[in-house]
């Protein structure tokens, strides 16, 4: 099962993923820090169940409340450095690859949310 923690607006864009080939659980973050911490724990538990390796952005420098809360929860989860795979090159290859019409249409809502 894939699990994602998002704000209400971003979560609405992910709703169409429900009912697909891969089970998806969408968690909506709010202002309650304790509830958000539980949601991070749900994500981390799902990651641990999936296997030993975990993909990360090793050079990520995000410095905001969400990023800081996630980093603290991730560090507490105890994933070993050797089990963390840098996702940057994989993402850049996917982002820079030639897209067909179907892929471009599916990316449109994501692009709108990141540029608004």
N, C-alpha and C positions, 0 to 999 in steps of 0.2 A: 504494500500500500504506500502510495505517495502522500506525504503530509506537507502542508504549506501554511505558514502563519502570515497573514496579510491584514492591511487595513480594510475597512468595509468597502471602499471604492475599488481597490485592486481585486478584492475577493470576488466582486460581481463579474469581473472579466474572466475569472477562472471557473465559474459555475458550469460553462459548457463542457468542461473536462470530466465532470461527473457522469458516470454511466458508460464510460469508455472501456477499452480493453484493460487498462490499468486502474485498479481502484484508487480513488483520490479522496482525501479528507481535507477540507479547507477550514482552517482555523482563522477566525476574525479577531484581530487584536483590538483592544480597547485602551482605556486610560488606567485600568486597575493593574498595577505592577505585579501583584501576586498572581492574578489570573494569567497575565502574559508569561510569567515565569513557568507556570504549569504548561502552557502551550509550547514553550521552548522545550520543556522536558518531554512532551509528547513527540515532538520532532526528533529529538535526540534518541529517544527509545526506538523509534521507527528506524533511524539510521543504524543503530546498533544491531537490530534484528536483521537488517539487510546484509550484514557481513562485516568483515574486519576493516576493509578499506573505506575511506571517506574522501570525497572530492572537496577541495577547498581552494579559495583564492588567496594564496600565500602572501601576495604583496598588497592586499586590500588595506587601504588606509582610511576607510570610512570612520568618521568621528561624529556620531549623532546618538541619540538615546537608544534607538533600535539596535544599531550596530554594536554599541557598547554592551547592551544587555545580552545580545546574542553571543558576543565574544566571551563574556564572563560565563555564560551557561555552557558554551562549547568547551572552554578550558576546564571547567569543573567536571565535564563528562569523561575526561581522561583519555581521549584519543591519542595514541602514540604518534610522534612525528613521522616515523617510518611507515605508518598506515595512512598518512595524509597525502593524497595525490593532488598535485597542482592542476587546477582546472583551466587556467588561463589560456594555454596553447590550444586546448580542445575547443574552448569557446571562440577563440579568434578564428580557428579554422572553420567552424560552423558559421560564424557571422560573415566571414569573407567569401564563403563558397557561393557559387552561382545558384540562384533560387529559381525554381519553376513557378508558374502562375499560382498554383495551389498553396505553395509555401508563402508567397508574398501576401496572399489574401489572409492566411492564418496569422501572419505577423502584424497586420495592420492595427488591431486593438492594442497589442503590446506597445507598439511604437507610439500610439496616441497617449498612453498612460505615462510613458517615460519622458515625453516632451511637453507635458502640460504642467 
